[in-house]
Amino acid sequence: MCIAAVDRLFTAAGATSWMEHNEIQRLFRDSHMTAAHAYTDYDVCAQILGRELMGLEPDPTMV
């Protein structure tokens, strides 16, 4: 939902959003980079936490 909100704001800001000096361009890029990280995936995080709470070893294929 956060990425959808960022995308809507970026689109509404117009073509100047793509210019490097525009702060929204950096925020757009950073938010998309963050969304691509494994720890921002709710399912992966829930499984990692569940394994920890159950006393199981971490699953190296999840990160």
N, CA, C and O atoms as a MOPAC input file, in Angstrom:
PM7 MOZYME 1SCF
protein

 N      0.82700 1    -1.19700 1     0.00000 1
 C      0.00000 1     0.00000 1     0.00000 1
 C      0.86600 1     1.25300 1     0.00000 1
 O      0.51300 1     2.26800 1    -0.60100 1
 N      2.00100 1     1.16600 1     0.68200 1
 C      2.88000 1     2.34700 1     0.73000 1
 C      3.43700 1     2.67700 1    -0.64800 1
 O      3.49500 1     3.84400 1    -1.03500 1
 N      3.84500 1     1.65800 1    -1.38200 1
 C      4.39000 1     1.89500 1    -2.71600 1
 C      3.31700 1     2.47000 1    -3.63600 1
 O      3.60400 1     3.34600 1    -4.45100 1
 N      2.09400 1     1.98700 1    -3.51300 1
 C      1.00300 1     2.52800 1    -4.32200 1
 C      0.80300 1     4.01200 1    -4.01200 1
 O      0.56800 1     4.81100 1    -4.91800 1
 N      0.89600 1     4.37500 1    -2.74300 1
 C      0.74400 1     5.78700 1    -2.34900 1
 C      1.89000 1     6.62900 1    -2.90400 1
 O      1.66600 1     7.72700 1    -3.41400 1
 N      3.10700 1     6.12200 1    -2.80600 1
 C      4.26600 1     6.84300 1    -3.34200 1
 C      4.12800 1     7.01600 1    -4.84700 1
 O      4.40900 1     8.09100 1    -5.37800 1
 N      3.70100 1     5.97400 1    -5.53200 1
 C      3.52300 1     6.05700 1    -6.98200 1
 C      2.47700 1     7.10500 1    -7.36500 1
 O      2.65500 1     7.83600 1    -8.33900 1
 N      1.40000 1     7.17300 1    -6.60500 1
 C      0.36400 1     8.17200 1    -6.89500 1
 C      0.88800 1     9.58700 1    -6.68400 1
 O      0.61600 1    10.48000 1    -7.48700 1
 N      1.63800 1     9.79300 1    -5.60400 1
 C      2.21300 1    11.11300 1    -5.34000 1
 C      3.21800 1    11.49800 1    -6.42400 1
 O      3.24300 1    12.63700 1    -6.88900 1
 N      4.03800 1    10.53500 1    -6.81300 1
 C      5.04700 1    10.78200 1    -7.83300 1
 C      4.39900 1    11.16300 1    -9.15800 1
 O      4.85100 1    12.08800 1    -9.83200 1
 N      3.34900 1    10.45500 1    -9.52800 1
 C      2.63000 1    10.75200 1   -10.76800 1
 C      1.98000 1    12.13600 1   -10.70100 1
 O      2.01200 1    12.89800 1   -11.66700 1
 N      1.39900 1    12.44200 1    -9.55900 1
 C      0.73300 1    13.73700 1    -9.40800 1
 C      1.71600 1    14.90600 1    -9.42700 1
 O      1.33700 1    16.03100 1    -9.75400 1
 N      2.96600 1    14.64700 1    -9.08100 1
 C      3.96100 1    15.71500 1    -9.03000 1
 C      4.41100 1    16.16600 1   -10.42300 1
 O      5.00500 1    17.23500 1   -10.56200 1
 N      4.13500 1    15.36800 1   -11.44300 1
 C      4.44500 1    15.77700 1   -12.81600 1
 C      5.81900 1    15.35100 1   -13.29000 1
 O      6.54300 1    14.62900 1   -12.60400 1
 N      6.15700 1    15.81300 1   -14.47900 1
 C      7.38600 1    15.38600 1   -15.15300 1
 C      8.65100 1    15.83900 1   -14.43600 1
 O      9.68500 1    15.17700 1   -14.53300 1
 N      8.58500 1    16.95300 1   -13.72200 1
 C      9.79100 1    17.41600 1   -13.02600 1
 C     10.20500 1    16.47300 1   -11.89300 1
 O     11.30400 1    16.59300 1   -11.35200 1
 N      9.33400 1    15.54800 1   -11.54300 1
 C      9.66700 1    14.57000 1   -10.51000 1
 C     10.87500 1    13.72800 1   -10.89500 1
 O     11.60000 1    13.25300 1   -10.02100 1
 N     11.10100 1    13.53600 1   -12.19400 1
 C     12.19400 1    12.69000 1   -12.66700 1
 C     13.55100 1    13.36900 1   -12.59900 1
 O     14.57800 1    12.70700 1   -12.74700 1
 N     13.57600 1    14.66400 1   -12.37900 1
 C     14.85900 1    15.37400 1   -12.33500 1
 C     15.59000 1    15.06000 1   -11.03600 1
 O     14.98500 1    14.99800 1    -9.96600 1
 N     16.89200 1    14.86500 1   -11.14600 1
 C     17.67900 1    14.44200 1    -9.98600 1
 C     17.65100 1    15.44100 1    -8.83600 1
 O     17.76800 1    15.03500 1    -7.68000 1
 N     17.50200 1    16.70800 1    -9.11000 1
 C     17.49900 1    17.70200 1    -8.03800 1
 C     16.18500 1    17.71000 1    -7.25000 1
 O     16.10200 1    18.32900 1    -6.18900 1
 N     15.17500 1    17.03400 1    -7.75900 1
 C     13.87100 1    17.00400 1    -7.09400 1
 C     13.87600 1    15.94600 1    -5.99300 1
 O     14.15900 1    14.77700 1    -6.25500 1
 N     13.56800 1    16.34800 1    -4.78000 1
 C     13.58900 1    15.44600 1    -3.62600 1
 C     12.64700 1    14.25400 1    -3.79800 1
 O     12.95300 1    13.15700 1    -3.33100 1
 N     11.52000 1    14.45200 1    -4.45500 1
 C     10.54900 1    13.36000 1    -4.60400 1
 C     11.12300 1    12.21700 1    -5.45500 1
 O     10.72900 1    11.06300 1    -5.28700 1
 N     12.05800 1    12.53900 1    -6.37300 1
 C     12.68700 1    11.50700 1    -7.18700 1
 C     13.48000 1    10.55600 1    -6.30400 1
 O     13.40800 1     9.33900 1    -6.47900 1
 N     14.23600 1    11.10200 1    -5.35500 1
 C     15.00800 1    10.27600 1    -4.43400 1
 C     14.09800 1     9.46100 1    -3.53500 1
 O     14.36500 1     8.28600 1    -3.28600 1
 N     13.03400 1    10.06400 1    -3.04800 1
 C     12.09100 1     9.35100 1    -2.19200 1
 C     11.41200 1     8.20800 1    -2.94800 1
 O     11.20900 1     7.12700 1    -2.39400 1
 N     11.06200 1     8.45000 1    -4.20800 1
 C     10.47500 1     7.41200 1    -5.05900 1
 C     11.44500 1     6.23400 1    -5.19300 1
 O     11.07200 1     5.07700 1    -4.99700 1
 N     12.68400 1     6.55300 1    -5.52900 1
 C     13.70800 1     5.52000 1    -5.72600 1
 C     13.98300 1     4.76200 1    -4.43600 1
 O     14.07300 1     3.53500 1    -4.44600 1
 N     14.11800 1     5.47800 1    -3.32700 1
 C     14.39400 1     4.83900 1    -2.03900 1
 C     13.24800 1     3.94900 1    -1.58100 1
 O     13.48100 1     2.86500 1    -1.04600 1
 N     12.01900 1     4.39200 1    -1.78500 1
 C     10.88400 1     3.58000 1    -1.34300 1
 C     10.76900 1     2.30400 1    -2.16500 1
 O     10.43000 1     1.25200 1    -1.62300 1
 N     11.04400 1     2.37900 1    -3.46200 1
 C     11.00900 1     1.17900 1    -4.29300 1
 C     12.15600 1     0.23300 1    -3.95400 1
 O     11.97900 1    -0.98400 1    -3.99900 1
 N     13.31600 1     0.76500 1    -3.62100 1
 C     14.43300 1    -0.06600 1    -3.20400 1
 C     14.09600 1    -0.77000 1    -1.88900 1
 O     14.38800 1    -1.95500 1    -1.72900 1
 N     13.49400 1    -0.06200 1    -0.96300 1
 C     13.12100 1    -0.64600 1     0.32100 1
 C     12.08400 1    -1.74900 1     0.13100 1
 O     12.15100 1    -2.78400 1     0.79400 1
 N     11.14100 1    -1.53600 1    -0.75700 1
 C     10.10400 1    -2.53600 1    -1.00300 1
 C     10.67400 1    -3.81500 1    -1.60400 1
 O     10.09100 1    -4.88800 1    -1.44500 1
 N     11.80400 1    -3.71100 1    -2.28700 1
 C     12.41900 1    -4.88200 1    -2.90600 1
 C     13.21300 1    -5.71600 1    -1.90400 1
 O     13.62700 1    -6.82900 1    -2.22800 1
 N     13.43000 1    -5.20600 1    -0.70400 1
 C     14.21500 1    -5.91200 1     0.30800 1
 C     13.38300 1    -7.02500 1     0.94000 1
 O     12.18500 1    -6.85400 1     1.17000 1
 N     14.00900 1    -8.14900 1     1.21900 1
 C     13.29900 1    -9.32700 1     1.74800 1
 C     12.60800 1    -9.04100 1     3.07900 1
 O     11.53300 1    -9.58300 1     3.33700 1
 N     13.19100 1    -8.21400 1     3.91400 1
 C     12.60300 1    -7.97700 1     5.23000 1
 C     11.38400 1    -7.06800 1     5.19600 1
 O     10.76700 1    -6.84000 1     6.23700 1
 N     11.02400 1    -6.54900 1     4.04200 1
 C      9.78500 1    -5.78200 1     3.95800 1
 C      8.64000 1    -6.64600 1     3.45200 1
 O      7.52800 1    -6.15200 1     3.26400 1
 N      8.89700 1    -7.92300 1     3.23100 1
 C      7.86700 1    -8.87200 1     2.81700 1
 C      7.23000 1    -9.46300 1     4.07400 1
 O      7.88500 1   -10.17800 1     4.83100 1
 N      5.96000 1    -9.16200 1     4.28800 1
 C      5.27500 1    -9.58700 1     5.51400 1
 C      5.34400 1   -11.09800 1     5.71800 1
 O      5.58300 1   -11.55900 1     6.83400 1
 N      5.13900 1   -11.87000 1     4.65800 1
 C      5.14400 1   -13.32900 1     4.79100 1
 C      6.50000 1   -13.85800 1     5.24200 1
 O      6.57800 1   -14.75200 1     6.08500 1
 N      7.56500 1   -13.30000 1     4.67600 1
 C      8.91000 1   -13.72800 1     5.06900 1
 C      9.16700 1   -13.36400 1     6.52200 1
 O      9.67600 1   -14.18500 1     7.28500 1
 N      8.82200 1   -12.14500 1     6.91000 1
 C      9.03700 1   -11.70500 1     8.29300 1
 C      8.24000 1   -12.56200 1     9.27400 1
 O      8.74600 1   -12.92500 1    10.33600 1
 N      7.00500 1   -12.88300 1     8.92300 1
 C      6.16700 1   -13.70000 1     9.80300 1
 C      6.76200 1   -15.09200 1     9.97800 1
 O      6.73100 1   -15.64100 1    11.07900 1
 N      7.29900 1   -15.66400 1     8.91800 1
 C      7.90600 1   -16.99200 1     9.01900 1
 C      9.19100 1   -16.95700 1     9.84800 1
 O      9.44200 1   -17.86400 1    10.64200 1
 N      9.99500 1   -15.92500 1     9.66700 1
 C     11.22400 1   -15.79800 1    10.45200 1
 C     10.88000 1   -15.65800 1    11.92700 1
 O     11.47400 1   -16.33400 1    12.76800 1
 N      9.92800 1   -14.79000 1    12.25100 1
 C      9.51500 1   -14.61300 1    13.64000 1
 C      8.90800 1   -15.89300 1    14.19400 1
 O      9.21000 1   -16.27200 1    15.32600 1
 N      8.07200 1   -16.55800 1    13.43700 1
 C      7.45600 1   -17.80800 1    13.89000 1
 C      8.48800 1   -18.86300 1    14.21400 1
 O      8.36500 1   -19.55200 1    15.22700 1
 N      9.50700 1   -19.00900 1    13.37600 1
 C     10.57300 1   -19.98100 1    13.64900 1
 C     11.30600 1   -19.61500 1    14.92600 1
 O     11.63700 1   -20.49000 1    15.72600 1
 N     11.56100 1   -18.33700 1    15.12300 1
 C     12.25600 1   -17.88600 1    16.33800 1
 C     11.41600 1   -18.17200 1    17.57600 1
 O     11.93100 1   -18.68000 1    18.57200 1
 N     10.13200 1   -17.85100 1    17.52000 1
 C      9.25700 1   -18.06800 1    18.67800 1
 C      9.09100 1   -19.54600 1    19.01700 1
 O      8.86600 1   -19.90200 1    20.17400 1
 N      9.20200 1   -20.40100 1    18.01000 1
 C      9.08300 1   -21.84200 1    18.23700 1
 C     10.41600 1   -22.49500 1    18.59700 1
 O     10.47700 1   -23.70400 1    18.82200 1
 N     11.47600 1   -21.70300 1    18.65200 1
 C     12.78200 1   -22.24200 1    19.01100 1
 C     13.47600 1   -22.99100 1    17.89400 1
 O     14.40300 1   -23.75900 1    18.15200 1
 N     13.04100 1   -22.78400 1    16.63900 1
 C     13.64800 1   -23.46100 1    15.50200 1
 C     14.83400 1   -22.63600 1    14.96500 1
 O     14.92000 1   -21.42600 1    15.16900 1
 N     15.71800 1   -23.32500 1    14.28800 1
 C     16.85200 1   -22.65100 1    13.64600 1
 C     16.34400 1   -21.79600 1    12.49100 1
 O     15.33700 1   -22.13100 1    11.86700 1
 N     17.03800 1   -20.68900 1    12.20300 1
 C     16.65900 1   -19.87400 1    11.05200 1
 C     16.78700 1   -20.66400 1     9.75400 1
 O     17.67700 1   -21.50300 1     9.61500 1
 N     15.91300 1   -20.39700 1     8.82600 1
 C     15.96000 1   -21.03400 1     7.51800 1
 C     16.77500 1   -20.13900 1     6.58700 1
 O     16.31100 1   -19.06000 1     6.21900 1
 N     17.97800 1   -20.56000 1     6.19600 1
 C     18.84100 1   -19.68700 1     5.38400 1
 C     18.28000 1   -19.40600 1     3.99200 1
 O     18.73400 1   -18.47100 1     3.33300 1
 N     17.31400 1   -20.18000 1     3.53300 1
 C     16.74700 1   -19.90700 1     2.21100 1
 C     15.75200 1   -18.74600 1     2.23000 1
 O     15.29800 1   -18.30100 1     1.17600 1
 N     15.41800 1   -18.26000 1     3.41000 1
 C     14.42400 1   -17.19100 1     3.51200 1
 C     15.01800 1   -15.79300 1     3.41100 1
 O     14.27900 1   -14.82700 1     3.21500 1
 N     16.32200 1   -15.66400 1     3.53800 1
 C     16.94400 1   -14.33900 1     3.46700 1
 C     17.88900 1   -14.22800 1     2.32600 1
 O     18.49500 1   -13.17600 1     2.12700 1

